[in-house]
Amino acid sequence: MAKRWSDLSPRARKAIVVVAGVDGALRTAALVDLRRRDAREVNGSRRLWTAALATVSSAGVVPVVYFLRGRRR
């Protein structure tokens, strides 16, 4: 049986909120960056990056991969 929010310790709740906030901020920054870049400055398909950033729950992994590998220098 899955735990309910009320069953979690205050420390676990805080960790979840912090990770979700960081993930949301990274996703937003990556989507804004992707939107402002020309397609020639992006490695891969802009549509696929947008879909991955918008839908994949990754605790910040997908936005970090985008910033490290998805942009051309």
SEVODREN-967091 format. One record per residue (C-alpha): residue number from 1; x, y, z. Coordinates in nm, 4 decimals, always signed. Last residue first. Example, Ala and Ser with C-alpha at 12.3 -4.5 7.8 and 13.67 -1.06 7.14 Angstrom:
BEGIN
+-----+----------+----------+----------+
!   k !       c1 !       c2 !       c3 !
+-----+----------+----------+----------+
!   2 !  +1.3670 !  -0.1060 !  +0.7140 !
!   1 !  +1.2300 !  -0.4500 !  +0.7800 !
+-----+----------+----------+----------+
***
This chain:
BEGIN
+-----+----------+----------+----------+
!   k !       c1 !       c2 !       c3 !
+-----+----------+----------+----------+
!  73 !  +2.8241 !  +2.5718 !  -2.8212 !
!  72 !  +2.5477 !  +2.3368 !  -2.9213 !
!  71 !  +2.2809 !  +2.2721 !  -2.6641 !
!  70 !  +2.1299 !  +1.9348 !  -2.5803 !
!  69 !  +2.4305 !  +1.7812 !  -2.4091 !
!  68 !  +2.4993 !  +1.9645 !  -2.0812 !
!  67 !  +2.1952 !  +2.1921 !  -2.0541 !
!  66 !  +1.9617 !  +1.9240 !  -2.1913 !
!  65 !  +2.1114 !  +1.6579 !  -1.9645 !
!  64 !  +2.0525 !  +1.8897 !  -1.6668 !
!  63 !  +1.6922 !  +1.9445 !  -1.7763 !
!  62 !  +1.6377 !  +1.5671 !  -1.8095 !
!  61 !  +1.7889 !  +1.4821 !  -1.4686 !
!  60 !  +1.5959 !  +1.7330 !  -1.2581 !
!  59 !  +1.3959 !  +1.4884 !  -1.0484 !
!  58 !  +1.3075 !  +1.2994 !  -1.3679 !
!  57 !  +0.9352 !  +1.3242 !  -1.4287 !
!  56 !  +0.9206 !  +1.3132 !  -1.8070 !
!  55 !  +0.6395 !  +1.5211 !  -1.9546 !
!  54 !  +0.7414 !  +1.8789 !  -2.0305 !
!  53 !  +1.1174 !  +1.8359 !  -2.0573 !
!  52 !  +1.0838 !  +1.5199 !  -2.2657 !
!  51 !  +0.8234 !  +1.6720 !  -2.4969 !
!  50 !  +1.0249 !  +1.9913 !  -2.5416 !
!  49 !  +1.3447 !  +1.7975 !  -2.6106 !
!  48 !  +1.1598 !  +1.5813 !  -2.8620 !
!  47 !  +1.0105 !  +1.8830 !  -3.0381 !
!  46 !  +1.3468 !  +2.0637 !  -3.0456 !
!  45 !  +1.4917 !  +1.7630 !  -3.2261 !
!  44 !  +1.8533 !  +1.6772 !  -3.1695 !
!  43 !  +2.1460 !  +1.8913 !  -3.0619 !
!  42 !  +2.0137 !  +2.2469 !  -3.0444 !
!  41 !  +2.1844 !  +2.5574 !  -3.1842 !
!  40 !  +2.0630 !  +2.4941 !  -3.5403 !
!  39 !  +1.7022 !  +2.4973 !  -3.4131 !
!  38 !  +1.7462 !  +2.8597 !  -3.3026 !
!  37 !  +1.7413 !  +2.9063 !  -2.9310 !
!  36 !  +1.4842 !  +3.1138 !  -2.7408 !
!  35 !  +1.2333 !  +2.8297 !  -2.6917 !
!  34 !  +1.5039 !  +2.5902 !  -2.5756 !
!  33 !  +1.6286 !  +2.8399 !  -2.3173 !
!  32 !  +1.2747 !  +2.8968 !  -2.1880 !
!  31 !  +1.2143 !  +2.5209 !  -2.1736 !
!  30 !  +1.5438 !  +2.4632 !  -1.9931 !
!  29 !  +1.4784 !  +2.7364 !  -1.7369 !
!  28 !  +1.1277 !  +2.6059 !  -1.6713 !
!  27 !  +1.2480 !  +2.2490 !  -1.6362 !
!  26 !  +1.5260 !  +2.3543 !  -1.3980 !
!  25 !  +1.2846 !  +2.5558 !  -1.1824 !
!  24 !  +1.0325 !  +2.2721 !  -1.1703 !
!  23 !  +1.2990 !  +2.0152 !  -1.0806 !
!  22 !  +1.4354 !  +2.2386 !  -0.8055 !
!  21 !  +1.0862 !  +2.2877 !  -0.6645 !
!  20 !  +1.0019 !  +1.9171 !  -0.6840 !
!  19 !  +1.3284 !  +1.8285 !  -0.5088 !
!  18 !  +1.2562 !  +2.0821 !  -0.2320 !
!  17 !  +0.8958 !  +1.9666 !  -0.1835 !
!  16 !  +0.9958 !  +1.6004 !  -0.1709 !
!  15 !  +1.2762 !  +1.6709 !  +0.0773 !
!  14 !  +1.0409 !  +1.8716 !  +0.3008 !
!  13 !  +0.7868 !  +1.5897 !  +0.3057 !
!  12 !  +1.0584 !  +1.3359 !  +0.3909 !
!  11 !  +1.1819 !  +1.5526 !  +0.6799 !
!  10 !  +0.8280 !  +1.6056 !  +0.8104 !
!   9 !  +0.7839 !  +1.2278 !  +0.8194 !
!   8 !  +0.5457 !  +1.0741 !  +0.5709 !
!   7 !  +0.2122 !  +0.9249 !  +0.6786 !
!   6 !  +0.0236 !  +1.2510 !  +0.6114 !
!   5 !  +0.1338 !  +1.2439 !  +0.2487 !
!   4 !  -0.0147 !  +0.8975 !  +0.2161 !
!   3 !  +0.1990 !  +0.5904 !  +0.1859 !
!   2 !  +0.1295 !  +0.3426 !  -0.0910 !
!   1 !  +0.0000 !  +0.0000 !  +0.0000 !
+-----+----------+----------+----------+
***
